[in-house]
Amino acid sequence: MPSDDREDVSAAALAELTPEQRKARLGLALLPLVQEHQPILAGHVTKALLKLDDDEVRALLADDARLERKIDEVTTELARQDVRREDLGQVE
């Protein structure tokens, strides 16, 4: 990711924003990175990652290996949720 994108999610830049604006900015930074690793579920994975604390999301943005592990973790959990819905007959 270009360095100016990381500046956009610096603690100082985020401090000036409302909580909703912070999540939006973090989401915009996360989505393309998540799409590289999990293109089909990128929206769902990004939404799940945005439930984390802002500092944790910033840490993920700064560490590609850590982000990839977290994407794998979230993807696994999403798959488990789908299996549970199927077991309960709640598939759309």
Contacts in CASP RR format, 6 or more apart in sequence:
PFRMAT RR
TARGET T0000
AUTHOR 0000-0000-0000
METHOD contacts of the structure
MODEL  1
MPSDDREDVSAAALAELTPEQRKARLGLALLPLVQEHQPILAGHVTKALL
KLDDDEVRALLADDARLERKIDEVTTELARQDVRREDLGQVE
1 29 0 8 1.000
1 32 0 8 1.000
1 33 0 8 1.000
1 61 0 8 1.000
5 29 0 8 1.000
6 29 0 8 1.000
6 61 0 8 1.000
6 62 0 8 1.000
7 13 0 8 1.000
8 25 0 8 1.000
8 29 0 8 1.000
9 25 0 8 1.000
9 26 0 8 1.000
9 29 0 8 1.000
9 57 0 8 1.000
9 58 0 8 1.000
9 61 0 8 1.000
10 58 0 8 1.000
11 55 0 8 1.000
11 58 0 8 1.000
13 25 0 8 1.000
14 22 0 8 1.000
14 25 0 8 1.000
14 26 0 8 1.000
14 54 0 8 1.000
14 58 0 8 1.000
17 25 0 8 1.000
22 54 0 8 1.000
23 50 0 8 1.000
23 54 0 8 1.000
26 50 0 8 1.000
26 54 0 8 1.000
26 57 0 8 1.000
26 58 0 8 1.000
26 61 0 8 1.000
27 46 0 8 1.000
27 50 0 8 1.000
27 57 0 8 1.000
29 61 0 8 1.000
30 46 0 8 1.000
30 49 0 8 1.000
30 50 0 8 1.000
30 57 0 8 1.000
30 60 0 8 1.000
30 61 0 8 1.000
31 42 0 8 1.000
31 43 0 8 1.000
31 46 0 8 1.000
33 61 0 8 1.000
33 64 0 8 1.000
33 67 0 8 1.000
34 42 0 8 1.000
34 43 0 8 1.000
34 45 0 8 1.000
34 46 0 8 1.000
34 49 0 8 1.000
34 67 0 8 1.000
34 71 0 8 1.000
35 42 0 8 1.000
37 67 0 8 1.000
37 68 0 8 1.000
37 71 0 8 1.000
37 72 0 8 1.000
38 45 0 8 1.000
38 71 0 8 1.000
38 75 0 8 1.000
41 75 0 8 1.000
41 78 0 8 1.000
44 78 0 8 1.000
45 71 0 8 1.000
45 74 0 8 1.000
45 75 0 8 1.000
45 78 0 8 1.000
48 74 0 8 1.000
48 77 0 8 1.000
48 78 0 8 1.000
49 57 0 8 1.000
49 60 0 8 1.000
49 70 0 8 1.000
49 71 0 8 1.000
49 74 0 8 1.000
50 57 0 8 1.000
52 60 0 8 1.000
59 66 0 8 1.000
60 66 0 8 1.000
60 67 0 8 1.000
60 70 0 8 1.000
61 67 0 8 1.000
85 91 0 8 1.000
END
